[in-house]
Amino acid sequence: MAGRPLKNLFSAATNTAGRLFIIACFLCALLFNHKTCKMKNIRRDNTDISYRETGSGEITLLFVHGAYLDQTCWKDQVTFFEQNYKVVTFDLPGHGNSGKQRGDWSIRKFAEDVIAVIWELNLSNVILIGHSMGATINLMAATLYPKPVLGFIAIDMFKNAASPLPDEYQREAAHIAEKLTTDFANTNEQYARMALLTEQTPASVSERVVQNYRNAHQAMAIAITREMFSMYRAEKELLPKLRFKLYLINVDYIPTREGPLQQYAGSGYEVLHIKGTSHFPMLENPSMLNKLLYEVIQEISVNMMHEA
């Protein structure tokens, strides 16, 4: 019975364009569990950036995903927050439905993409929310273009902020970067399983992450992996310039060292903890992540009202 209305719908589309439109909206509804399909593109640096804007409110929540995921990882956050806020998600170039034509892959370019989304959509009172690499991208964006930014939330990032890896891990990082050029898919999978997932991670989450890592755009992945392993230098430079309190929502499977944060987070910091998940709490425990995000967003909102 569930398939019959869908079959009738396709029969009603008598031309190719109509059928393609129906398919696109149907997939969008499945992807985001939302009634209205609002996927759009902006173009920057000869590359399409696929984004979704939903909800409304004085404050905009701009979510930036981590390496090799895409904006669908924020599905539960979009559903939760779009009732009271404008919510924007997008696929970084090289990810999801965004373009892969870029010749120069770098974290700086991704930060400029965040700024381009803010600029093109004329966003204000923006709270930047970034997971993993997305938090590093937001750090660059917030210090390059702070005017429209109201607050900054990082998810499972900056656990060893502004500090180089110990020598033995630097050697391992160099080995991983080299292996990506000769055995990309297996090396990326091994890294995800060893460094990002845990034995308790649900199989569905592990499978999704592993497939994303194995199928990542290779030219982009090789370039940004090398850069991410040395990103502590940029953190040392940029964290003191951040003009907002740094909120971290970190998972305890790897502890957060607060000494470097005390030294470098120039506008202060606060760490909120999630237990029992791997590096991907938005996939494993979205309700707990939403609860902590809500608390931080409320605090940032109150501060905004006091400053006004």
Secondary structure by P-SEA (a helix, b strand, c coil): ccaaaaaaaaaacccaaaaaaaaaaaaaaaacccccccccccccccbbbbbbbbbbccbbbbbbbccccccccaaaaaaacccccbbbbbbcccccccccccccccaaaaaaaaaaaaaaacccbbbbbbcaaaaaaaaaaaaaccccccbbbbccccccccccccaaaaaaaaaaaaaaacccaaaaaaaaacccccccccaaaaaaaaaaaaacaaaaaaaaaaaaaaaaaaaaaccccccccbbbbcccccccccccccccccccbbbbbbcccccccccccaaaaaaaaaaaaaaaaaaaaaac
